[in-house]
């Protein structure tokens, strides 16, 4: 064995590098597991694993080292849990944007009558609504068009400055709850034009049934509400990018706020 490889200092340095790489890849794994688009099941596991390994190799040299190295296996496990939580929080904010859009689609389908026609989404392996699926796919398209996946990787690098390795469990529960409530309110805002229009349709149908009892409202209600709902949804889709892009642009900054 060469004398260099037999030096205790070289082995200590190599052990520190491997430990640092392990902690970095755990945070990246948390981000990749929850980030929409890159972390979905439709992307092969080998591709996601290769991307996580590549990012960890690039980020490890620039990430600040922990103040104290773990003394035993339990401390190392605690550090890995905190790093995983930090990565999950970064990706969850973008995932919550997707869920807010899906929530708006569910509200629209309930008013239009599409809630009776649900199918299994192969990406999430759970029942999905028609309008929610259309809006979700458009949101994923805007994520890649706006370059949000690149911004989230930059936010991952910035997260090591905000929450260094070993600085404690990240995230403020009250801030997370308020942010989820805000996103649900934005989802309601997206669905509001369709819901309000169909509410007036229900009112007009009720008035018509009052003055013309011979009308078969059960047969007329569904096609009328579907036609009107789809027409209003088409108008909403014209403004969908203007509604969504500011949220996507603010996503990396808001995700980093979770970690403070």
N, C-alpha and C positions, 0 to 999 in steps of 0.2 A: 504494500500500500504506500502511495506517495506520502511524504511527510505532511503535505498540506491537508490531505484528507484525514490524517490522524490527529490533527490539532483539535483540542476541545473547543477553541473559539470558533472554528469553522462549523463544527456540528451545532453549537449553540446558535450561530447565525442562521444556519439552514433550518433548525427547528423553529426559530422565531418567524422566518419567512413562511414556512408551511402553516403555522398557526394563524398568521395574519391572513393568508390566502383563504384558509378555512372559514374565518369569521366574515370575510368579505363576500364569499360565495353564498353564505347563509343569508345575508341581507339581500343579495341579488336574487336568490331563489324565492324569497318572499315577494319581491316585486314582480318577478316573472309569473308567479302563481296566480296573482290577482289582476295584473294589467290586462285589460281587454285587448283583443287582437293578437298580441304576442303570446299570451298565456292561455289561449283557448285550446280545447281538445282537438280542434281541427288541424292544428299544427302538430306534426309528429313530435313525440317525446324526445327523440334523438336530436332534432333541430333545436328545441328549447334548451336541452342540456348543453349542447355545443355552444349556444349563444351565451348561456350563463357562465360557462367556463371561460369563454373568450373575454367577456366583460370583466370577470374577476381577475384575469391575468393583466388586463389593461389598468384596472382601477387600483389594484393592490399596491403598486409602487407609490401612488400619490395619496393614498388614504393615510390619515394620521394614526399612529400606533397607540394602543391602549396605554394608560398610565402605568398600570401594573399587570404583569403577565399572570394568568390564572395559576394558582398554586396546586390545584388538584382537579380531578375530573368534574366535581360538582360545580366549581367556579367556572370551568369551561362550558359546562352545560347551561349555566345561568347566562353567560355571555351570548351563547348561541340563541337562546330563547329571546333575549332582548334584541339581537340583530334581526332575527326572523320577524319580530313584531314591527320593527322599524320598516322593513321592506314591505310587509303586508299593508301597513298604513299608507305608504306611498302609492301602492297600486289600487288600494280600495277606494281612494277618492275618485279616480277615473271610473272604476267599476260602479260607484254610486251614481255617477252621471248617466251611465248606461241604464241603470235601474230606474232613475227618474224618468228617462225617456220611455222606457218600457211601461212604467206606471201610467204615464199619460196615454199610451196606446191602449192599455187595459180600460181606462176610464172611457175613452172614445168607443171602444167595442161594446162596453156595457150599454151605452146609450143607443148605439146603432143596431144592436141585436147580434153583433158578431161574437159575443161572448159564448153563444151556443156552439160556435164552430171553432174549436181550438185543436191544435195539432202538437205533436211532439217535436220540439226544437232539437235537432241532432247536436248542436253546439253546446247546449246546456243540459240536455237529457231531462227536460221538464216541459209541461204544457206551456204553450205560448199563444198569444193572441195574434190576429192577422195584422192589425194596425201597429201593435207593439213590435212585431218582427220587422215590418217595413221600416219603422223609425229607428230601430236598433241597428239594422244593417246600414242605413244612411249615416248614423252616428259613427259606426266603425269606419266607414269610408271617409268621413270628415276627420277622424283621428289621424289617419295616414296622410290625408291631403294637407292638413295643417302642420304636420311634422311633430305632433304631440308625443309620439313614441321616442323621438330624439330628445325632446325637452324633458321627458321623464327620466331618461338616462342621465342627462345633465343634472337634474334634480337629485338623482341618486348620489352622484359625486358630491353635490353641495350638502347633502344630508350628513356626510361625515364631518363637516365643519360645524353644523348645527347640533348634531347628536353624535359626538365621538364615541368610539367603541368603548364600552364599559362605563358610560355616563349615567346609566339607569334606564328604567322602562320609559319609552317615549309615549307621547300622546296625552292630551287632556280630555277626560271623558265628557265633560260638559261641552267643550268645544266640538267634539265629534258629534254629540247629539244635536247641537244647534245647527251644524253644517248639514247633517242628514235631513233635518226639518226644512232647511232652506232649499235643498235640492228637491224635496217632495213638493214644496210650494211652487218651485219653478216647473215641475212636471204638471201640476194642476193648472198653472198659467198656460202651458202649451195646449192642454186639452180643453181649456175654458171656451174658446170660440165654438167648437163642435158641441160641447155640452149645452151652452146657452142657446144655440140655434135649435137643437133638438128639443130643448125644454119648451121653446115657443111652439114647435111643431106639436108637442103633446098638448099644449094649451089649446091650440086651434082644433086639434082632433076632439078634445073634450067638448069644446063649444059646438062643433059640428054634430057630435053625437047627441047633444042636448036638443038641438033644433031639428035634426034629421035622424030619428031613431032607426030608420030603415037601413042606414049605412052599415056595412060589414067592416067595422074598424079593425077587427082582428086580422082580416085579410088585407086591408089597405095600409095598416100601420107599418108593417115591416118593410115593404118596398119603398114607401115614401121616406121613412127614416133612413134607410140605407142610401137612397139616392141623394137626399139632402146632406147626410153626413159625409158621404164621399165627395160631394161638391165642395163643402166647407173644408174638408181635409186637404183637398187639392190646393185651396187658397192658403191654408196653413203651411203646406210644404214649400210654397214659394218663399215664405219668410223663415223657413226652418234654419237655414244657414246663418241668417242674421241673429237668430235667437241662440243658436248653439255655439258659434265660433267664439264669442266673448267668454263663455264658460270654459271652453277647452283651452283658450289662451291663458286663463287664470288658474287652470288646474295645477300646474307645477308649483306655483307660488302658494296656493292654498294648501296643497299637500305638504309642503315644507312647514307650514304653520302648525300642522298637527303634531309635528315632532318637537316643537319648542316647549 
